[in-house]
């Protein structure tokens, strides 16, 4: 693979890691909240207001969808990237199903959302690590 294509992959993976992976559990404590309302409140902050910018608040789903529209197709061909991307998309689908119901979810379902955010975070970081390990080292300037 040409080095410019690898660098583009690395930049795209970094953007996903920065824009989504970092924010998914931004306000998570070391130990998961024991009560449903505390957990629900954090999940609202982290998953429904994942990014805030000039366009307003964006959910984790919106951040992922925007990234997919711009860079996701870069990862459909390489085997490692394609399988990681499939796992990321599958976890996003869990969010798509449950986030609209966040205010009514019981504690067990809230924990499932939090666990899904952990899986997303891990897979996004792994996608970036996999991509960077395949990218050529830059020569010193």
N, C-alpha and C positions, 0 to 999 in steps of 0.2 A: 504494500500500500504506500503511495507517495507520502512524503513527510507532511505536506500541506494538508492532505486529507486526514492524517493522524492528528495533527494539531487542531484541526477543526473539530474532530471527535472529542479530543481532550477539553477544548473550550466549551463544547456543548454539555459534556458530562459535568464539568465544573459548575456551569451555570445552573444545572438542575440541582446539584449538591448545595450550592449557595442559596438559590432562590426557594427551594422546597425542602430539601433534606435538613438543612440547618434549622428551619423554622417549625418543622412538624411538632417538635416537643420542646420548643424554645423556653417555655415557662414551667416545664416539668420539674417537680422536686426529685430528690434522690430516691424517695419512696413514694409510690403511687398514693394518691389521696385515699383516705379510708372511707370518706362519705361520698355519696353520689352527687350531691350538689357542688362540692368542691371540684370533683373530677369533671363534671359537666361544664362548669365555668371555665376550667382550663382548656378543655377540648374546644369550647366555643372560641376562645382566644387563639388557640394554636391551629385549629383546623378550618374555622370559618373566617378568620381574619389573619390568614397566614402572611400576607404581604399587604402593606399599605403604601400607596404611592399617589401620584397625581390623579390616577383614575379612580382612587378610592380603595376600599378593601377588596381583597381577592381571597377566595377560599383556596385550600390546598388543591382542590379539583380544578379550579380555574387556572392556578399557576401551572399545574401539570398539563392541562389541555393546551395552554398557550405555548409551553415548551414543546409539546408533541407537534403542534402545527408548524413550529419553526425548525426544530432540530430532531424530532423523534425519528424521522425516516432514516437518519444517518445510522441508527442502531438496529435497523431491521435485517441487515445482511450479516454482519459478523456474528458467528455462533454465540460467543460469550455475551455480546451486547444484546442480541435478540432474546436470549433466555432470561437475562436480567430484566430487560424491558418488559417481557411478558409477566414476570413476577411483580414488577412495579405496577403495571396496568391492572393486574388482578387485585392488588391491594387497593388501588384507587377505586375499583369497582365496588369494593366493600364500603368505602367512604361514600360513594355515590348512592348506595342503597340506604345507608343508615344516617348520614348527616342531616337529611331533611327531617328526620324523626328525632333529632337529638334531644329536644325538650321533653320527649315522652319515654326515652329509653331508661330501662332499669339499670342498676349498678353492673350487672353481668354484661349487658350489652355495651355499656360505657367502657368497661375494661377491654372488651373485644376491640372497640375503636382505638383505644390506647395501644393495645398490642399490635394492631394493624399499623399504627403510626410508627411503632418501633421497627416492624418489618420493612416498611417503606424507607425509613431512615437508613437501616442497614443495607438494603438493596441499592439505594441511591449512592451511598458511599462506596459500595463494592463496584458499582458500574464505573464510578470515577477512578477508583484504584486500578481496575482492570484496564481501563482506557489509558491511563497515564503510564502504566507499566509497559504498554505496547507503543507509546509515543516515543519518538526519537529524543535523545537528550539534546538540549540546545547548546550550541557552542558559545563560549564566553564572548562577549562583545568587546 
